[in-house]
Amino acid sequence: MDNPVPTRATVPRPSYRGRLAPSPTGYLHLGHARTFWIAQQRAEARGGVLVLRIEDLDPGRCKPQWTAAMLEDLRWFGLRWQEGPDVGGPFGPYHQSGRRARYEAALEQLKRSGWVYPCRCSRREVAAAARAPHAEDEDEPIYPGTCRPEAGGAVRAADGPCHWRFRVPDGQIVEFSDAACGHQRFVAGRDFGDFIVWRKDDVPAYQLACVVDDAAMRITEVVRGADLLKSTARQLLLYRALGLQPPAFHHCRLLTDPSGRRLAKRHDDLSLRTLRLHGWQPEQIRERWDEPDLIAAFARVPGR
Ligand code: GLU
């Protein structure tokens, strides 16, 4: 019998899988809540699944008590996930600290294919690599190439502890279409340089772990802050080098304080924990988070 021509109803469509990927390094603030809320809305609108992944790779900064506080605050705010450390799921574990073997395998693959080289430069750069670069001053400076082997030259074997750097194809244009920010274009070697994928203290870097996990968890769209647009360009190079299919991207605008600084841990008054203690309800928060002056908008205790 001939194979029936697949109809619209029988062709399996890749279903939407989004994720929330917080790092347990402090209380979540309004900016996280807004980005995660958008992620949840996009997943719901597409009848998709939302995954919670705890990005706890940096032992110096991530603490279990922050994970517990985060889960509580996320739930209080009205966020729900269908897969995660507390609810399980087919793509666990959902803590990055439990996924090390996957990152090691990816690093080995990059070594074998000559995409990475050992490097012994500056501690400061290495320290920053395990976390997502959220501000200009946290972004890796363009690497001057001190340890970079000659083009086409053999990659030296690592001799003692070193970190591993991804060799970007200089001058190559990395482009993608972002669902929120539109067309994006970066030049490898000019907008960003060779970046760290594994730290000398044996901690996998954010860029590598994020790609490995988003691919392994079959994420179809990554929703995160616009400060990570350049990281997306780096990650697209990693997807290609590892032979993985990249997801789509939606980078949300950042919430800032009146001086234009991105919300961060220093804005303790705008943490979900503080707002909740001051009597704010999640719906009231969502009504106000697009106001231009957030500090003023949330300074008053509601109902008083
Ligand atoms: N754990 C990272 C952060 O909280 C996630 C970045 C991302 O969504 O890729 O900054």
Residues whose N, C-alpha, C, O or C-beta is under 5 A from the ligand:
A	BS01	LIG	A21 P22 S23 E55 A132 C210 V223 R224
